[in-house]
Amino acid sequence: MISEFTLSVRRRCGHVAIVALAILAATAAQAQTLEEQYLTERDTMRAILRVMAATDIQMPSRPLANLMGEEDGKALAALAPKLRALIGPVEIKGWQAQKMTRPETLTTEMGSTALDSLVFKKSPEDWIAALHVSTEALLLRWLSDWQKDSRYTDQASRIPTQIASALRADNFYTFATWNDSGTETLAEIRLKKRPEAKHLVALLAGRTQDLTVSTPDRLIVTAVQGGLVFIAEVPLKMKFGPIKECPVEGEEPGSEYQKCFAAHAPEYKAYIAAAKQAQELYDTLPL
């Protein structure tokens, strides 16, 4: 089936798009898995959109920004049902099924770094709670692609290529579950893992756009099992107060403060409550 994106791009971009789409069709036909088919189509659509931006394609009385927004929306709409089919039907107690998928854009704009996933919410009014569901194959591809992305080659943007290490990296959550803010983790919580689970990580964290986090305000629980990846982020039920053993020196806490917090937080009631909340959250996931 020819998507609306394909038809629109053919009209607007001429022979460049036709050649790219022909390559897409040939490559997709050789793809052996659903992940390969999905990624081939996504990457081709992404390349076309970025060629459009680079060549400054214009239409009469149509600013490029508006044109790009329209084509980006059509591309995402064409990919969404394929991503849902790839991940499969998912029902999770306490989470509302949403039509949202990630990434939010295939251009180079903010939101383009997100892991390909379905997004569930607790409620439309809850801005913190979100559950991203993806596949292990998509996660591995995302980690591989990250190393090649020329926009993020600096040391501060690095993310490990191994899943176990990546799931403990602040940058992973900043970019893979993008919500226009950076993630800082302060401590890991050890949970009881099911024998069949490949990876399980629970973190006390906060998000910020400029300042360093001194106390966590949310939990992040990430589990990989049965080929699926679940990344749940929820607000803490019990707030953390200051950790008396870890005074904040200067305007913002640094790495030494984070080490101190991780060492002493387990002595506080808020940590015990967070551990219980994290275990209950993990136990609700349909793994």
Sine and cosine of phi, psi and omega as CSV:
sin_phi,cos_phi,sin_psi,cos_psi,sin_omega,cos_omega
0.00,0.00,0.74,-0.67,0.03,-1.00
-1.00,0.09,0.84,-0.54,-0.05,-1.00
-0.98,0.20,0.28,-0.96,0.06,-1.00
-0.88,0.48,-0.57,0.82,0.04,-1.00
-0.87,0.49,-0.73,0.68,-0.02,-1.00
-0.86,0.51,-0.74,0.67,-0.01,-1.00
-0.89,0.45,-0.67,0.74,-0.04,-1.00
-0.91,0.41,-0.67,0.74,-0.01,-1.00
-0.92,0.38,-0.61,0.79,0.06,-1.00
-0.86,0.52,-0.67,0.74,0.00,-1.00
-0.92,0.40,-0.64,0.77,-0.18,-0.98
-1.00,-0.03,-0.45,0.89,-0.13,-0.99
-0.93,-0.38,-0.09,1.00,0.12,-0.99
0.90,0.44,-0.63,-0.78,-0.18,-0.98
-0.91,0.41,-0.49,0.87,0.01,-1.00
-0.87,0.49,-0.72,0.70,-0.01,-1.00
-0.93,0.38,-0.63,0.77,-0.03,-1.00
-0.88,0.47,-0.69,0.73,0.04,-1.00
-0.88,0.47,-0.71,0.70,-0.01,-1.00
-0.89,0.46,-0.67,0.74,-0.02,-1.00
-0.94,0.35,-0.52,0.85,0.07,-1.00
-0.92,0.40,-0.65,0.76,0.06,-1.00
-0.89,0.45,-0.67,0.75,0.05,-1.00
-0.83,0.56,-0.75,0.66,-0.05,-1.00
-0.89,0.46,-0.67,0.74,-0.02,-1.00
-0.92,0.38,-0.67,0.75,-0.01,-1.00
-0.93,0.36,-0.67,0.74,-0.01,-1.00
-0.88,0.47,-0.57,0.82,-0.01,-1.00
-0.91,0.40,-0.47,0.88,-0.01,-1.00
-1.00,0.03,-0.23,0.97,-0.04,-1.00
-0.89,0.46,0.68,-0.73,-0.08,-1.00
-1.00,-0.07,-0.41,0.91,-0.06,-1.00
-0.83,-0.55,0.27,-0.96,0.06,-1.00
-0.89,0.45,-0.60,0.80,0.05,-1.00
-0.87,0.48,-0.69,0.72,0.00,-1.00
-0.89,0.45,-0.66,0.75,0.02,-1.00
-0.90,0.44,-0.72,0.70,0.00,-1.00
-0.88,0.47,-0.74,0.68,-0.05,-1.00
-0.91,0.41,-0.58,0.81,0.05,-1.00
-0.89,0.47,-0.73,0.69,0.01,-1.00
-0.91,0.41,-0.68,0.73,-0.01,-1.00
-0.88,0.48,-0.73,0.68,-0.06,-1.00
-0.92,0.40,-0.58,0.82,0.03,-1.00
-0.93,0.37,-0.70,0.71,0.06,-1.00
-0.87,0.50,-0.67,0.75,0.02,-1.00
-0.88,0.47,-0.69,0.72,-0.01,-1.00
-0.89,0.45,-0.67,0.75,0.00,-1.00
-0.89,0.46,-0.71,0.71,0.00,-1.00
-0.88,0.47,-0.62,0.78,-0.02,-1.00
-0.97,0.26,-0.48,0.88,0.13,-0.99
-0.92,0.38,-0.65,0.76,0.05,-1.00
-0.84,0.54,-0.70,0.71,-0.02,-1.00
-0.92,0.39,-0.64,0.76,-0.06,-1.00
-0.94,0.33,-0.54,0.84,-0.03,-1.00
-1.00,-0.02,-0.03,1.00,0.08,-1.00
0.83,0.55,0.72,0.69,0.02,-1.00
-0.89,0.45,0.74,-0.67,-0.03,-1.00
-0.80,-0.60,0.43,-0.90,0.14,-0.99
-0.86,-0.52,0.44,-0.90,0.01,-1.00
-0.81,0.59,0.81,-0.58,0.05,-1.00
0.87,0.49,0.41,0.91,-0.01,-1.00
-0.79,-0.61,0.97,-0.26,0.06,-1.00
-0.85,0.52,0.52,-0.86,-0.03,-1.00
-0.87,0.50,-0.61,0.79,-0.02,-1.00
-0.87,0.50,-0.67,0.75,0.02,-1.00
-0.92,0.39,-0.67,0.75,0.00,-1.00
-0.89,0.45,-0.71,0.71,0.01,-1.00
-0.89,0.46,-0.66,0.75,0.01,-1.00
-0.87,0.49,-0.67,0.74,0.01,-1.00
-0.90,0.43,-0.74,0.67,-0.05,-1.00
-0.93,0.36,-0.59,0.81,0.05,-1.00
-0.88,0.47,-0.70,0.71,0.02,-1.00
-0.88,0.47,-0.65,0.76,0.02,-1.00
-0.92,0.39,-0.63,0.78,0.02,-1.00
-0.90,0.43,-0.71,0.70,0.00,-1.00
-0.90,0.44,-0.62,0.79,0.02,-1.00
-0.91,0.42,-0.57,0.82,0.02,-1.00
-0.95,0.32,-0.53,0.85,-0.04,-1.00
-0.99,0.13,-0.50,0.87,-0.14,-0.99
-0.81,0.59,-0.77,0.64,-0.02,-1.00
-0.90,0.43,-0.49,0.87,0.02,-1.00
-0.95,0.31,-0.59,0.81,0.06,-1.00
-0.93,0.38,-0.66,0.75,0.03,-1.00
-0.89,0.45,-0.65,0.76,0.02,-1.00
-0.91,0.41,-0.58,0.81,0.00,-1.00
-0.92,0.40,-0.69,0.72,-0.02,-1.00
-0.97,0.23,-0.56,0.83,0.01,-1.00
1.00,-0.04,0.17,-0.99,0.00,-1.00
-0.92,0.40,0.75,-0.66,-0.02,-1.00
-0.74,-0.67,0.82,-0.57,0.11,-0.99
-0.83,-0.56,0.79,-0.62,-0.10,-1.00
-0.76,-0.65,0.83,-0.55,-0.02,-1.00
-0.84,0.54,0.78,-0.62,0.05,-1.00
1.00,0.03,-0.06,1.00,0.00,-1.00
-0.87,-0.49,0.65,-0.76,-0.02,-1.00
-1.00,-0.04,0.74,-0.67,0.06,-1.00
-0.91,0.42,0.70,-0.71,-0.01,-1.00
-0.84,-0.55,0.33,-0.95,0.08,-1.00
-1.00,0.03,-0.04,1.00,-0.07,-1.00
-0.95,0.31,0.64,-0.77,0.15,-0.99
-0.75,-0.66,0.31,-0.95,0.08,-1.00
-0.83,-0.56,0.49,-0.87,0.11,0.99
-0.96,0.28,0.23,-0.97,-0.02,-1.00
-0.99,0.14,-0.32,0.95,-0.01,-1.00
-0.45,-0.89,0.47,-0.88,0.09,-1.00
-0.98,-0.19,0.00,1.00,0.06,-1.00
-0.99,0.13,-0.24,-0.97,0.04,-1.00
-1.00,-0.07,0.17,0.99,-0.03,-1.00
-0.96,0.29,0.17,-0.99,0.03,-1.00
-0.86,0.52,0.67,-0.74,-0.06,-1.00
0.98,-0.21,-0.16,0.99,-0.05,-1.00
-0.97,0.23,-0.25,0.97,-0.08,-1.00
-1.00,0.07,-0.16,0.99,-0.16,-0.99
-0.90,0.44,0.55,-0.84,0.09,-1.00
-0.90,0.43,0.67,-0.74,0.05,-1.00
-0.88,0.47,0.89,-0.46,-0.11,-0.99
-0.30,-0.95,0.32,-0.95,0.21,-0.98
-1.00,-0.02,0.56,-0.83,-0.05,-1.00
-0.87,-0.50,0.79,-0.61,0.06,-1.00
-0.93,-0.37,0.48,-0.88,0.01,-1.00
-0.80,-0.60,0.38,-0.93,0.13,-0.99
-0.96,0.28,-0.69,0.72,0.05,-1.00
-0.31,-0.95,0.37,-0.93,0.01,-1.00
-0.87,0.49,-0.42,0.91,-0.06,-1.00
-1.00,0.08,-0.27,0.96,-0.04,-1.00
-1.00,0.07,0.95,-0.32,-0.09,-1.00
-1.00,0.07,-0.24,0.97,-0.02,-1.00
-1.00,-0.04,-0.78,0.62,-0.13,-0.99
-0.91,0.42,0.81,-0.58,0.05,-1.00
-0.43,-0.90,0.58,-0.82,0.03,-1.00
-0.80,-0.61,0.89,-0.45,0.02,-1.00
-0.99,-0.17,0.78,-0.63,0.01,-1.00
-0.87,-0.50,0.82,-0.57,-0.01,-1.00
-0.68,-0.74,-0.26,-0.97,0.06,-1.00
-0.88,-0.48,0.38,-0.92,0.02,-1.00
-0.89,0.46,-0.60,0.80,0.02,-1.00
-0.90,0.44,-0.66,0.75,0.04,-1.00
-0.92,0.39,-0.60,0.80,0.04,-1.00
-0.90,0.44,-0.72,0.70,0.01,-1.00
-0.88,0.47,-0.65,0.76,0.04,-1.00
-0.91,0.41,-0.65,0.76,0.00,-1.00
-0.88,0.48,-0.71,0.70,0.00,-1.00
-0.90,0.43,-0.62,0.79,0.04,-1.00
-0.92,0.39,-0.71,0.70,-0.01,-1.00
-0.90,0.44,-0.54,0.84,-0.03,-1.00
-0.87,0.49,-0.61,0.79,-0.02,-1.00
-0.91,0.41,-0.37,0.93,-0.07,-1.00
-0.98,-0.18,-0.13,0.99,-0.07,-1.00
-0.96,0.27,0.92,-0.40,-0.08,-1.00
-0.91,0.41,-0.24,0.97,0.01,-1.00
-0.98,0.21,-0.31,0.95,-0.13,-0.99
-0.74,-0.67,0.81,0.59,-0.02,-1.00
-1.00,-0.09,-0.13,0.99,-0.02,-1.00
-0.95,0.31,0.37,-0.93,-0.06,-1.00
-0.87,0.50,-0.59,0.81,-0.06,-1.00
-0.92,0.39,-0.32,0.95,-0.05,-1.00
-0.97,-0.23,0.07,1.00,-0.09,-1.00
-0.92,0.39,0.54,-0.84,0.08,-1.00
-0.69,-0.72,0.74,-0.67,0.00,-1.00
-0.86,0.52,0.45,-0.89,-0.01,-1.00
-1.00,0.07,-0.38,0.92,0.01,-1.00
-0.99,0.14,0.69,-0.72,-0.08,-1.00
-0.84,0.54,-0.73,0.68,-0.07,-1.00
-0.84,0.54,-0.66,0.75,0.00,-1.00
-0.97,0.23,-0.63,0.78,-0.02,-1.00
-0.88,0.48,-0.61,0.79,-0.04,-1.00
-0.94,0.34,-0.12,0.99,0.06,-1.00
-0.94,-0.33,0.12,0.99,-0.05,-1.00
-0.99,-0.14,0.76,-0.65,0.02,-1.00
-0.83,0.56,-0.68,0.73,-0.06,-1.00
-0.88,0.48,-0.51,0.86,0.00,-1.00
-0.86,0.51,-0.73,0.68,-0.04,-1.00
-0.96,0.26,-0.53,0.85,0.06,-1.00
-0.86,0.51,-0.71,0.71,-0.12,-0.99
-0.99,-0.15,-0.63,0.78,-0.06,-1.00
-0.95,0.30,-0.54,0.84,0.03,-1.00
-0.90,-0.44,0.75,0.66,-0.14,-0.99
-0.76,0.65,0.78,-0.63,0.17,-0.99
-0.58,-0.81,0.56,0.83,0.09,-1.00
0.94,0.34,0.48,0.88,0.07,-1.00
-0.41,-0.91,0.38,-0.92,0.00,-1.00
-1.00,0.04,0.48,-0.88,0.02,-1.00
-0.97,-0.25,0.70,-0.72,0.13,-0.99
-0.77,-0.63,0.81,-0.59,0.02,-1.00
-0.98,-0.20,0.59,-0.81,-0.05,-1.00
-0.92,-0.39,-0.42,0.91,-0.01,-1.00
-0.28,-0.96,0.46,-0.89,0.09,-1.00
-0.97,-0.22,0.60,-0.80,0.04,-1.00
-0.94,-0.34,0.78,-0.63,0.02,-1.00
-0.99,0.12,0.81,-0.59,0.00,-1.00
-0.91,-0.41,0.30,-0.96,0.10,-1.00
-0.99,0.16,0.92,-0.38,-0.09,-1.00
-1.00,-0.05,0.65,-0.76,0.10,-0.99
-0.91,0.41,0.59,-0.81,-0.07,-1.00
-0.83,0.56,-0.55,0.83,-0.07,-1.00
-1.00,0.10,-0.11,0.99,-0.01,-1.00
-0.96,0.28,0.71,-0.71,0.02,-1.00
-0.99,0.11,-0.63,0.78,-0.02,-1.00
-0.59,-0.80,0.60,-0.80,0.09,-1.00
-0.51,-0.86,0.84,-0.54,-0.01,-1.00
-0.70,-0.72,0.77,-0.64,0.09,-1.00
-0.84,-0.55,0.77,-0.64,-0.12,-0.99
-0.76,-0.65,0.62,-0.78,0.22,-0.98
-1.00,0.02,0.82,-0.58,-0.17,-0.99
-0.55,-0.83,0.12,-0.99,0.13,-0.99
-0.55,-0.84,0.32,-0.95,0.07,-1.00
-0.87,-0.49,0.58,-0.82,-0.03,-1.00
-0.44,-0.90,0.41,-0.91,0.05,-1.00
-0.98,-0.20,-0.32,0.95,-0.02,-1.00
-0.53,-0.85,-0.64,0.76,-0.07,-1.00
-1.00,0.06,0.31,-0.95,0.07,-1.00
-1.00,0.09,0.62,-0.78,-0.04,-1.00
-0.98,0.19,0.77,-0.64,0.03,-1.00
-0.96,-0.28,-0.44,0.90,0.10,-1.00
-0.69,-0.72,0.65,-0.76,-0.01,-1.00
-0.96,0.27,0.48,-0.88,0.08,-1.00
-0.80,-0.60,0.07,1.00,-0.05,-1.00
-0.45,-0.89,0.30,-0.95,0.10,-0.99
-0.95,-0.32,0.62,-0.78,0.18,-0.98
-0.83,-0.55,0.87,-0.50,0.02,-1.00
-0.87,-0.49,0.86,-0.51,-0.03,-1.00
-0.85,-0.52,0.77,-0.64,-0.02,-1.00
-0.74,-0.67,0.63,-0.77,0.06,-1.00
-0.82,-0.57,0.87,-0.50,-0.02,-1.00
-0.32,-0.95,0.60,-0.80,0.07,-1.00
0.86,0.51,0.48,0.88,0.02,-1.00
0.99,0.10,-0.07,1.00,0.01,-1.00
-0.95,-0.32,0.40,-0.92,0.04,-1.00
-0.83,-0.56,0.78,-0.63,0.05,-1.00
-0.87,-0.49,0.82,-0.57,0.06,-1.00
-0.84,-0.54,0.97,-0.26,-0.05,-1.00
-0.96,-0.29,0.72,-0.70,0.03,-1.00
-0.77,-0.64,0.85,-0.53,-0.06,-1.00
-0.66,-0.75,0.44,-0.90,0.07,-1.00
-0.94,0.33,0.55,-0.83,0.05,-1.00
-0.92,0.38,0.65,-0.76,0.04,-1.00
-0.97,0.25,-0.58,0.82,0.04,-1.00
-0.92,-0.40,0.82,-0.58,-0.04,-1.00
-0.97,0.25,0.56,-0.83,0.09,-1.00
-1.00,0.07,0.70,-0.72,0.18,-0.98
-0.99,-0.11,-0.13,-0.99,0.03,-1.00
-0.88,0.47,0.57,-0.82,0.11,-0.99
-1.00,-0.06,0.95,-0.32,-0.17,-0.98
-0.88,0.48,-0.47,0.88,0.01,-1.00
-0.97,0.26,-0.16,0.99,-0.12,-0.99
-0.81,-0.59,0.96,0.28,0.02,-1.00
-0.91,0.41,0.57,-0.82,0.03,-1.00
-1.00,0.06,0.88,-0.47,0.01,-1.00
-0.99,-0.17,0.77,-0.64,-0.05,-1.00
0.99,0.14,-0.23,-0.97,-0.07,-1.00
-0.96,0.26,-0.53,0.85,-0.06,-1.00
-0.70,-0.71,0.56,-0.83,0.06,-1.00
-0.95,0.32,0.47,-0.88,0.01,-1.00
-0.89,-0.45,-0.32,-0.95,-0.07,-1.00
-0.91,0.42,-0.55,0.84,0.01,-1.00
-0.92,0.40,-0.60,0.80,0.05,-1.00
-0.90,0.44,-0.68,0.74,-0.01,-1.00
-0.89,0.46,-0.63,0.77,0.05,-1.00
-0.90,0.43,-0.66,0.75,0.01,-1.00
-0.90,0.43,-0.68,0.73,0.00,-1.00
-0.87,0.49,-0.73,0.68,-0.02,-1.00
-0.88,0.47,-0.54,0.84,-0.03,-1.00
-0.97,0.23,-0.59,0.81,-0.14,-0.99
-0.97,-0.26,-0.30,0.95,-0.03,-1.00
-0.84,0.55,-0.61,0.79,-0.01,-1.00
-0.87,0.50,-0.22,0.98,0.01,-1.00
-0.99,0.12,-0.11,0.99,-0.12,-0.99
-0.96,-0.27,0.49,-0.87,-0.02,-1.00
-0.87,0.49,-0.58,0.81,-0.03,-1.00
-0.89,0.46,-0.57,0.82,0.03,-1.00
-0.93,0.36,-0.69,0.72,0.01,-1.00
-0.87,0.48,-0.66,0.75,0.04,-1.00
-0.91,0.41,-0.63,0.77,0.01,-1.00
-0.91,0.41,-0.63,0.78,0.02,-1.00
-0.90,0.44,-0.66,0.75,0.04,-1.00
-0.90,0.43,-0.68,0.73,0.01,-1.00
-0.90,0.44,-0.66,0.75,-0.01,-1.00
-0.91,0.41,-0.66,0.75,0.01,-1.00
-0.90,0.43,-0.68,0.74,0.03,-1.00
-0.90,0.44,-0.63,0.78,0.03,-1.00
-0.90,0.43,-0.72,0.70,0.03,-1.00
-0.87,0.49,-0.66,0.75,-0.06,-1.00
-0.93,0.38,-0.31,0.95,0.03,-1.00
-1.00,0.10,-0.24,0.97,-0.05,-1.00
-0.95,0.31,0.67,-0.74,-0.06,-1.00
-0.99,0.17,0.92,0.39,-0.05,-1.00
-1.00,-0.06,0.00,0.00,0.00,0.00
